[in-house]
Amino acid sequence: MFGVRTTTIARWARDGILSAVATPGGHRRYRRAEITAALRSVRSSERRRTEQDAVRLYDQGWSIRRVAEEFDMSYGAMRRLLVNNTRLRDRGAVRRSPGGT
């Protein structure tokens, strides 16, 4: 239903992210609102990690297009992500090593 394995839900419960309601038969049930909130939290942290990794690669000299391909994103979406998180290089500028030619 949420695109995660049941073991993931059980791990979130063990980690205190979700609270389970026990049924008389000993099964665990989870509230939909809690699962949705947990998914939002996980996706948000994954998005932050993706942004940090994309900025790091771009700052290392990768082109926007190459970074976009690495993260399976469109060029425009990656450019917007980078504009919001770092200063873009001038177009056509080639990054040179200090003291190099």
N, CA, C and O atoms as a GROMACS GRO file, in nm:
protein
  404
    1MET      N    1   0.081  -0.120   0.000
    1MET     CA    2   0.000   0.000   0.000
    1MET      C    3   0.086   0.127   0.000
    1MET      O    4   0.052   0.224  -0.067
    2PHE      N    5   0.196   0.127   0.074
    2PHE     CA    6   0.282   0.245   0.084
    2PHE      C    7   0.412   0.230   0.008
    2PHE      O    8   0.493   0.323   0.005
    3GLY      N    9   0.433   0.116  -0.053
    3GLY     CA   10   0.554   0.097  -0.130
    3GLY      C   11   0.676   0.061  -0.047
    3GLY      O   12   0.789   0.074  -0.094
    4VAL      N   13   0.655   0.016   0.076
    4VAL     CA   14   0.766  -0.030   0.159
    4VAL      C   15   0.733  -0.171   0.208
    4VAL      O   16   0.616  -0.211   0.210
    5ARG      N   17   0.835  -0.244   0.247
    5ARG     CA   18   0.814  -0.381   0.295
    5ARG      C   19   0.756  -0.379   0.437
    5ARG      O   20   0.772  -0.282   0.511
    6THR      N   21   0.690  -0.487   0.471
    6THR     CA   22   0.635  -0.498   0.606
    6THR      C   23   0.747  -0.497   0.710
    6THR      O   24   0.727  -0.451   0.823
    7THR      N   25   0.863  -0.547   0.673
    7THR     CA   26   0.977  -0.544   0.766
    7THR      C   27   1.022  -0.401   0.794
    7THR      O   28   1.071  -0.370   0.904
    8THR      N   29   1.006  -0.313   0.695
    8THR     CA   30   1.039  -0.171   0.716
    8THR      C   31   0.944  -0.111   0.819
    8THR      O   32   0.987  -0.038   0.908
    9ILE      N   33   0.816  -0.141   0.806
    9ILE     CA   34   0.717  -0.091   0.902
    9ILE      C   35   0.750  -0.143   1.042
    9ILE      O   36   0.744  -0.068   1.139
   10ALA      N   37   0.784  -0.271   1.054
   10ALA     CA   38   0.818  -0.330   1.184
   10ALA      C   39   0.944  -0.262   1.241
   10ALA      O   40   0.950  -0.238   1.362
   11ARG      N   41   1.042  -0.232   1.156
   11ARG     CA   42   1.163  -0.166   1.204
   11ARG      C   43   1.130  -0.026   1.255
   11ARG      O   44   1.181   0.016   1.359
   12TRP      N   45   1.045   0.047   1.181
   12TRP     CA   46   1.004   0.180   1.227
   12TRP      C   47   0.937   0.171   1.363
   12TRP      O   48   0.957   0.259   1.448
   13ALA      N   49   0.858   0.067   1.387
   13ALA     CA   50   0.792   0.048   1.517
   13ALA      C   51   0.898   0.022   1.626
   13ALA      O   52   0.891   0.079   1.734
   14ARG      N   53   0.995  -0.064   1.596
   14ARG     CA   54   1.102  -0.093   1.694
   14ARG      C   55   1.183   0.033   1.725
   14ARG      O   56   1.226   0.054   1.839
   15ASP      N   57   1.204   0.116   1.622
   15ASP     CA   58   1.282   0.239   1.640
   15ASP      C   59   1.202   0.352   1.704
   15ASP      O   60   1.257   0.459   1.730
   16GLY      N   61   1.074   0.329   1.728
   16GLY     CA   62   0.991   0.430   1.793
   16GLY      C   63   0.932   0.532   1.699
   16GLY      O   64   0.872   0.630   1.743
   17ILE      N   65   0.946   0.512   1.568
   17ILE     CA   66   0.890   0.605   1.471
   17ILE      C   67   0.739   0.586   1.461
   17ILE      O   68   0.665   0.683   1.440
   18LEU      N   69   0.694   0.463   1.476
   18LEU     CA   70   0.551   0.430   1.472
   18LEU      C   71   0.512   0.361   1.602
   18LEU      O   72   0.594   0.299   1.669
   19SER      N   73   0.386   0.374   1.637
   19SER     CA   74   0.335   0.296   1.750
   19SER      C   75   0.234   0.196   1.697
   19SER      O   76   0.148   0.229   1.615
   20ALA      N   77   0.245   0.075   1.745
   20ALA     CA   78   0.157  -0.033   1.699
   20ALA      C   79   0.042  -0.051   1.796
   20ALA      O   80   0.056  -0.030   1.916
   21VAL      N   81  -0.070  -0.092   1.741
   21VAL     CA   82  -0.186  -0.128   1.822
   21VAL      C   83  -0.197  -0.280   1.812
   21VAL      O   84  -0.205  -0.335   1.702
   22ALA      N   85  -0.198  -0.347   1.926
   22ALA     CA   86  -0.204  -0.494   1.926
   22ALA      C   87  -0.348  -0.540   1.914
   22ALA      O   88  -0.438  -0.487   1.978
   23THR      N   89  -0.368  -0.641   1.830
   23THR     CA   90  -0.500  -0.701   1.815
   23THR      C   91  -0.512  -0.815   1.916
   23THR      O   92  -0.411  -0.861   1.969
   24PRO      N   93  -0.633  -0.862   1.945
   24PRO     CA   94  -0.649  -0.974   2.038
   24PRO      C   95  -0.571  -1.099   1.994
   24PRO      O   96  -0.532  -1.180   2.077
   25GLY      N   97  -0.550  -1.114   1.863
   25GLY     CA   98  -0.477  -1.230   1.813
   25GLY      C   99  -0.326  -1.213   1.817
   25GLY      O  100  -0.253  -1.302   1.773
   26GLY      N  101  -0.277  -1.099   1.868
   26GLY     CA  102  -0.133  -1.077   1.879
   26GLY      C  103  -0.070  -1.011   1.758
   26GLY      O  104   0.053  -0.998   1.753
   27HIS      N  105  -0.149  -0.970   1.661
   27HIS     CA  106  -0.096  -0.901   1.544
   27HIS      C  107  -0.080  -0.753   1.574
   27HIS      O  108  -0.141  -0.701   1.668
   28ARG      N  109   0.001  -0.686   1.495
   28ARG     CA  110   0.019  -0.542   1.513
   28ARG      C  111  -0.054  -0.468   1.402
   28ARG      O  112  -0.054  -0.511   1.286
   29ARG      N  113  -0.114  -0.358   1.437
   29ARG     CA  114  -0.179  -0.271   1.340
   29ARG      C  115  -0.121  -0.131   1.360
   29ARG      O  116  -0.086  -0.091   1.471
   30TYR      N  117  -0.110  -0.058   1.248
   30TYR     CA  118  -0.052   0.075   1.251
   30TYR      C  119  -0.152   0.175   1.195
   30TYR      O  120  -0.229   0.144   1.104
   31ARG      N  121  -0.150   0.294   1.249
   31ARG     CA  122  -0.240   0.398   1.201
   31ARG      C  123  -0.187   0.455   1.069
   31ARG      O  124  -0.068   0.485   1.055
   32ARG      N  125  -0.278   0.469   0.974
   32ARG     CA  126  -0.242   0.520   0.841
   32ARG      C  127  -0.174   0.657   0.852
   32ARG      O  128  -0.075   0.681   0.782
   33ALA      N  129  -0.224   0.744   0.936
   33ALA     CA  130  -0.167   0.879   0.948
   33ALA      C  131  -0.022   0.873   0.997
   33ALA      O  132   0.061   0.952   0.952
   34GLU      N  133   0.008   0.781   1.088
   34GLU     CA  134   0.146   0.768   1.136
   34GLU      C  135   0.239   0.717   1.027
   34GLU      O  136   0.351   0.764   1.013
   35ILE      N  137   0.191   0.619   0.950
   35ILE     CA  138   0.273   0.566   0.841
   35ILE      C  139   0.298   0.674   0.737
   35ILE      O  140   0.410   0.689   0.688
   36THR      N  141   0.196   0.750   0.703
   36THR     CA  142   0.210   0.858   0.606
   36THR      C  143   0.310   0.961   0.655
   36THR      O  144   0.394   1.008   0.578
   37ALA      N  145   0.302   0.998   0.783
   37ALA     CA  146   0.397   1.095   0.840
   37ALA      C  147   0.539   1.039   0.838
   37ALA      O  148   0.634   1.112   0.808
   38ALA      N  149   0.556   0.912   0.870
   38ALA     CA  150   0.689   0.850   0.869
   38ALA      C  151   0.746   0.849   0.727
   38ALA      O  152   0.864   0.877   0.708
   39LEU      N  153   0.662   0.817   0.630
   39LEU     CA  154   0.707   0.819   0.491
   39LEU      C  155   0.751   0.957   0.448
   39LEU      O  156   0.853   0.973   0.380
   40ARG      N  157   0.674   1.059   0.487
   40ARG     CA  158   0.712   1.197   0.455
   40ARG      C  159   0.847   1.232   0.515
   40ARG      O  160   0.931   1.294   0.450
   41SER      N  161   0.868   1.191   0.639
   41SER     CA  162   0.994   1.218   0.708
   41SER      C  163   1.111   1.150   0.638
   41SER      O  164   1.216   1.210   0.617
   42VAL      N  165   1.092   1.023   0.602
   42VAL     CA  166   1.199   0.948   0.534
   42VAL      C  167   1.228   1.010   0.399
   42VAL      O  168   1.345   1.028   0.363
   43ARG      N  169   1.125   1.042   0.324
   43ARG     CA  170   1.146   1.101   0.191
   43ARG      C  171   1.213   1.238   0.201
   43ARG      O  172   1.294   1.273   0.116
   44SER      N  173   1.178   1.314   0.304
   44SER     CA  174   1.239   1.444   0.324
   44SER      C  175   1.389   1.430   0.351
   44SER      O  176   1.469   1.505   0.296
   45SER      N  177   1.426   1.335   0.437
   45SER     CA  178   1.568   1.316   0.466
   45SER      C  179   1.642   1.263   0.344
   45SER      O  180   1.758   1.299   0.321
   46GLU      N  181   1.577   1.177   0.264
   46GLU     CA  182   1.639   1.129   0.140
   46GLU      C  183   1.658   1.244   0.042
   46GLU      O  184   1.761   1.250  -0.026
   47ARG      N  185   1.561   1.334   0.034
   47ARG     CA  186   1.571   1.449  -0.056
   47ARG      C  187   1.688   1.539  -0.014
   47ARG      O  188   1.763   1.587  -0.099
   48ARG      N  189   1.703   1.562   0.118
   48ARG     CA  190   1.815   1.644   0.165
   48ARG      C  191   1.949   1.579   0.130
   48ARG      O  192   2.042   1.648   0.088
   49ARG      N  193   1.957   1.447   0.146
   49ARG     CA  194   2.079   1.374   0.112
   49ARG      C  195   2.109   1.385  -0.038
   49ARG      O  196   2.224   1.404  -0.078
   50THR      N  197   2.005   1.372  -0.121
   50THR     CA  198   2.022   1.384  -0.266
   50THR      C  199   2.071   1.524  -0.301
   50THR      O  200   2.162   1.539  -0.382
   51GLU      N  201   2.011   1.626  -0.239
   51GLU     CA  202   2.054   1.764  -0.265
   51GLU      C  203   2.200   1.783  -0.227
   51GLU      O  204   2.276   1.843  -0.303
   52GLN      N  205   2.239   1.733  -0.112
   52GLN     CA  206   2.378   1.747  -0.067
   52GLN      C  207   2.474   1.676  -0.162
   52GLN      O  208   2.579   1.730  -0.196
   53ASP      N  209   2.439   1.556  -0.204
   53ASP     CA  210   2.524   1.480  -0.296
   53ASP      C  211   2.534   1.549  -0.432
   53ASP      O  212   2.641   1.556  -0.491
   54ALA      N  213   2.421   1.600  -0.481
   54ALA     CA  214   2.421   1.669  -0.611
   54ALA      C  215   2.508   1.794  -0.605
   54ALA      O  216   2.586   1.819  -0.697
   55VAL      N  217   2.495   1.872  -0.500
   55VAL     CA  218   2.576   1.994  -0.485
   55VAL      C  219   2.724   1.957  -0.477
   55VAL      O  220   2.808   2.023  -0.538
   56ARG      N  221   2.755   1.852  -0.402
   56ARG     CA  222   2.895   1.809  -0.388
   56ARG      C  223   2.954   1.773  -0.524
   56ARG      O  224   3.065   1.814  -0.556
   57LEU      N  225   2.880   1.695  -0.604
   57LEU     CA  226   2.930   1.656  -0.736
   57LEU      C  227   2.945   1.776  -0.828
   57LEU      O  228   3.043   1.787  -0.901
   58TYR      N  229   2.847   1.866  -0.825
   58TYR     CA  230   2.855   1.987  -0.908
   58TYR      C  231   2.975   2.071  -0.867
   58TYR      O  232   3.048   2.121  -0.952
   59ASP      N  233   2.996   2.087  -0.737
   59ASP     CA  234   3.110   2.165  -0.688
   59ASP      C  235   3.243   2.099  -0.720
   59ASP      O  236   3.347   2.166  -0.722
   60GLN      N  237   3.242   1.969  -0.745
   60GLN     CA  238   3.364   1.899  -0.785
   60GLN      C  239   3.393   1.915  -0.934
   60GLN      O  240   3.495   1.866  -0.984
   61GLY      N  241   3.304   1.984  -1.006
   61GLY     CA  242   3.327   2.011  -1.146
   61GLY      C  243   3.237   1.937  -1.243
   61GLY      O  244   3.249   1.956  -1.364
   62TRP      N  245   3.146   1.855  -1.193
   62TRP     CA  246   3.054   1.785  -1.283
   62TRP      C  247   2.960   1.888  -1.347
   62TRP      O  248   2.928   1.990  -1.286
   63SER      N  249   2.917   1.860  -1.468
   63SER     CA  250   2.820   1.947  -1.534
   63SER      C  251   2.682   1.920  -1.476
   63SER      O  252   2.657   1.814  -1.417
   64ILE      N  253   2.592   2.015  -1.494
   64ILE     CA  254   2.455   1.998  -1.446
   64ILE      C  255   2.394   1.875  -1.513
   64ILE      O  256   2.326   1.796  -1.447
   65ARG      N  257   2.418   1.861  -1.642
   65ARG     CA  258   2.361   1.748  -1.716
   65ARG      C  259   2.411   1.616  -1.660
   65ARG      O  260   2.334   1.521  -1.646
   66ARG      N  261   2.540   1.609  -1.629
   66ARG     CA  262   2.597   1.484  -1.577
   66ARG      C  263   2.541   1.452  -1.438
   66ARG      O  264   2.511   1.336  -1.407
   67VAL      N  265   2.527   1.554  -1.354
   67VAL     CA  266   2.470   1.534  -1.220
   67VAL      C  267   2.324   1.489  -1.233
   67VAL      O  268   2.280   1.399  -1.162
   68ALA      N  269   2.250   1.552  -1.325
   68ALA     CA  270   2.109   1.515  -1.347
   68ALA      C  271   2.098   1.369  -1.389
   68ALA      O  272   2.012   1.297  -1.340
   69GLU      N  273   2.185   1.325  -1.479
   69GLU     CA  274   2.183   1.185  -1.522
   69GLU      C  275   2.216   1.092  -1.406
   69GLU      O  276   2.156   0.985  -1.395
   70GLU      N  277   2.309   1.131  -1.321
   70GLU     CA  278   2.348   1.048  -1.206
   70GLU      C  279   2.229   1.023  -1.114
   70GLU      O  280   2.216   0.915  -1.057
   71PHE      N  281   2.142   1.123  -1.099
   71PHE     CA  282   2.028   1.112  -1.008
   71PHE      C  283   1.897   1.086  -1.082
   71PHE      O  284   1.789   1.094  -1.023
   72ASP      N  285   1.906   1.055  -1.210
   72ASP     CA  286   1.790   1.024  -1.292
   72ASP      C  287   1.685   1.135  -1.284
   72ASP      O  288   1.567   1.111  -1.261
   73MET      N  289   1.732   1.258  -1.304
   73MET     CA  290   1.645   1.375  -1.302
   73MET      C  291   1.658   1.447  -1.436
   73MET      O  292   1.754   1.426  -1.510
   74SER      N  293   1.562   1.532  -1.465
   74SER     CA  294   1.573   1.614  -1.586
   74SER      C  295   1.674   1.725  -1.560
   74SER      O  296   1.702   1.761  -1.446
   75TYR      N  297   1.727   1.779  -1.668
   75TYR     CA  298   1.823   1.888  -1.658
   75TYR      C  299   1.761   2.007  -1.583
   75TYR      O  300   1.824   2.064  -1.493
   76GLY      N  301   1.638   2.043  -1.620
   76GLY     CA  302   1.572   2.158  -1.559
   76GLY      C  303   1.551   2.141  -1.410
   76GLY      O  304   1.572   2.233  -1.332
   77ALA      N  305   1.508   2.021  -1.370
   77ALA     CA  306   1.485   1.995  -1.227
   77ALA      C  307   1.617   2.002  -1.150
   77ALA      O  308   1.622   2.057  -1.040
   78MET      N  309   1.724   1.946  -1.208
   78MET     CA  310   1.854   1.950  -1.140
   78MET      C  311   1.906   2.093  -1.133
   78MET      O  312   1.964   2.133  -1.032
   79ARG      N  313   1.887   2.169  -1.239
   79ARG     CA  314   1.933   2.308  -1.238
   79ARG      C  315   1.862   2.386  -1.128
   79ARG      O  316   1.925   2.464  -1.056
   80ARG      N  317   1.731   2.367  -1.114
   80ARG     CA  318   1.656   2.435  -1.008
   80ARG      C  319   1.706   2.393  -0.870
   80ARG      O  320   1.720   2.476  -0.781
   81LEU      N  321   1.732   2.263  -0.853
   81LEU     CA  322   1.784   2.214  -0.725
   81LEU      C  323   1.917   2.281  -0.693
   81LEU      O  324   1.938   2.326  -0.581
   82LEU      N  325   2.006   2.289  -0.792
   82LEU     CA  326   2.138   2.349  -0.770
   82LEU      C  327   2.129   2.499  -0.747
   82LEU      O  328   2.201   2.553  -0.663
   83VAL      N  329   2.042   2.567  -0.821
   83VAL     CA  330   2.026   2.712  -0.802
   83VAL      C  331   1.985   2.742  -0.658
   83VAL      O  332   2.029   2.841  -0.601
   84ASN      N  333   1.902   2.657  -0.601
   84ASN     CA  334   1.855   2.679  -0.464
   84ASN      C  335   1.956   2.638  -0.358
   84ASN      O  336   1.938   2.673  -0.241
   85ASN      N  337   2.062   2.566  -0.396
   85ASN     CA  338   2.153   2.514  -0.296
   85ASN      C  339   2.300   2.552  -0.314
   85ASN      O  340   2.381   2.524  -0.225
   86THR      N  341   2.335   2.614  -0.425
   86THR     CA  342   2.475   2.653  -0.446
   86THR      C  343   2.480   2.762  -0.552
   86THR      O  344   2.380   2.794  -0.615
   87ARG      N  345   2.596   2.819  -0.570
   87ARG     CA  346   2.616   2.920  -0.675
   87ARG      C  347   2.661   2.848  -0.801
   87ARG      O  348   2.758   2.772  -0.800
   88LEU      N  349   2.589   2.873  -0.911
   88LEU     CA  350   2.623   2.808  -1.036
   88LEU      C  351   2.744   2.874  -1.100
   88LEU      O  352   2.765   2.995  -1.087
   89ARG      N  353   2.824   2.793  -1.170
   89ARG     CA  354   2.938   2.845  -1.243
   89ARG      C  355   2.888   2.918  -1.366
   89ARG      O  356   2.774   2.899  -1.409
   90ASP      N  357   2.974   3.002  -1.424
   90ASP     CA  358   2.940   3.067  -1.550
   90ASP      C  359   2.928   2.961  -1.657
   90ASP      O  360   3.002   2.862  -1.656
   91ARG      N  361   2.836   2.981  -1.750
   91ARG     CA  362   2.818   2.884  -1.858
   91ARG      C  363   2.944   2.879  -1.943
   91ARG      O  364   3.001   2.982  -1.978
   92GLY      N  365   2.985   2.759  -1.976
   92GLY     CA  366   3.102   2.741  -2.061
   92GLY      C  367   3.233   2.750  -1.986
   92GLY      O  368   3.339   2.726  -2.042
   93ALA      N  369   3.225   2.784  -1.859
   93ALA     CA  370   3.349   2.794  -1.780
   93ALA      C  371   3.403   2.654  -1.753
   93ALA      O  372   3.329   2.561  -1.723
   94VAL      N  373   3.532   2.642  -1.765
   94VAL     CA  374   3.598   2.516  -1.737
   94VAL      C  375   3.669   2.530  -1.605
   94VAL      O  376   3.745   2.625  -1.583
   95ARG      N  377   3.645   2.438  -1.518
   95ARG     CA  378   3.709   2.442  -1.387
   95ARG      C  379   3.854   2.397  -1.400
   95ARG      O  380   3.881   2.289  -1.452
   96ARG      N  381   3.944   2.478  -1.355
   96ARG     CA  382   4.086   2.447  -1.365
   96ARG      C  383   4.144   2.426  -1.225
   96ARG      O  384   4.100   2.487  -1.127
   97SER      N  385   4.240   2.343  -1.218
   97SER     CA  386   4.306   2.321  -1.088
   97SER      C  387   4.396   2.440  -1.058
   97SER      O  388   4.447   2.504  -1.150
   98PRO      N  389   4.416   2.471  -0.929
   98PRO     CA  390   4.502   2.585  -0.892
   98PRO      C  391   4.643   2.565  -0.947
   98PRO      O  392   4.703   2.459  -0.931
   99GLY      N  393   4.695   2.668  -1.012
   99GLY     CA  394   4.831   2.662  -1.063
   99GLY      C  395   4.843   2.586  -1.194
   99GLY      O  396   4.951   2.579  -1.252
  100GLY      N  397   4.734   2.528  -1.242
  100GLY     CA  398   4.736   2.450  -1.366
  100GLY      C  399   4.710   2.536  -1.485
  100GLY      O  400   4.673   2.653  -1.471
  101THR      N  401   4.727   2.480  -1.603
  101THR     CA  402   4.700   2.554  -1.724
  101THR      C  403   4.577   2.503  -1.794
  101THR      O  404   4.540   2.555  -1.899
   0.00000   0.00000   0.00000
